[in-house]
Amino acid sequence: MIRLFTLITAVLGLVIYLAFSFRMERSMEDSVTVPSPPPSSPFEATVGASGLVEALGENVNVASIISGVVEKVFVVVGDNVKKGDPLFQVVSSQESTALASSKKELAVREAAVEVASKELAQRQDIYDRTEKLRLKNVSSDEERAQAVLVLEQAMAQLAKAQADLGLGQSRVIEAEAALDRTLVRAPRDGEILRINIREGEYAQPFVGDSALLLGDTKRLQVRVDVDEYNAQRVRSSAAAVAYPKGDHTKSIPLRFLRFEPLVVPKKSLTGASVERVDTRVLQVIYTFERPDWPIFVGQQLEVFIDAADPVSSLSPAGK
């Protein structure tokens, strides 16, 4: 009886184990996603390259002109701005104080010009009366000479006051310009693509990443890196098509815009073991119409260029 019970228990355990294993295997099969085959070239002879989506006219890195603590950031990622709109401001207490001091100094100089003008008018009146008396032989030549000397001194004093006033006005303009440099404005229309600063952080010009990245995303272009050994095979009139990384179902026809005339070291490395870090590339710029599916600035595309005719027609203007 005990042996029969043991045998039944063993068989039952084996059945449960097989059922559980079968269920787990089906579950794993259902969860596996079959990867989409990589894009393939639609051309018989082709030049393959990778491209990076940019705003048309290239992305603009915006940095602070002066060093200082960020006082206020006026925009967020995704905002559309117009040329001249404020983007962010660094601490402006020193510049504000300098401007206020310059304006007070200007007020003093303006008052000095007013005093000098009244003094000149008074000395002119004395000279005029002295001249009239002299014509009547009432005043002497010595009195006239004294009146002339005092009048010339008053004129010189007014000229000095006016020169000081001009200097004060220049200092106010300079202080206003210094204060305006603390406020960074949009250099052109576009969308805020990235913000690398926060309020309270210390901003420095041209150190590390730029403070903001700005671009006109209403129209896009793709910067294609063609390895230099394929550069002579690329023609401005050649057809070209792009695909998102790993997806052959979505194609983007490209329209040639220009060649960058300088061959540069490759920066966007793929990490492949066969890739050389000393590779140089010809950058070719193409434009395209926005597809009806999402595409983003900074997205990488796989690009195929028709190389049926090996004759090169490189030119900076793309003609």
PyMOL commands that set and color helices and strands:
alter all, ss='L'
color gray80, all
select helices_A, chain A and resi 2-31+93-135+141-181+228-233
alter helices_A, ss='H'
color red, helices_A
select strands_A, chain A and resi 46-55+60-62+68-73+80-81+86-90+183-185+190-195+202-203+212-215+220-227+240-244+252-259+264-265+280-288+300-306
alter strands_A, ss='S'
color yellow, strands_A
deselect
rebuild
show_as cartoon
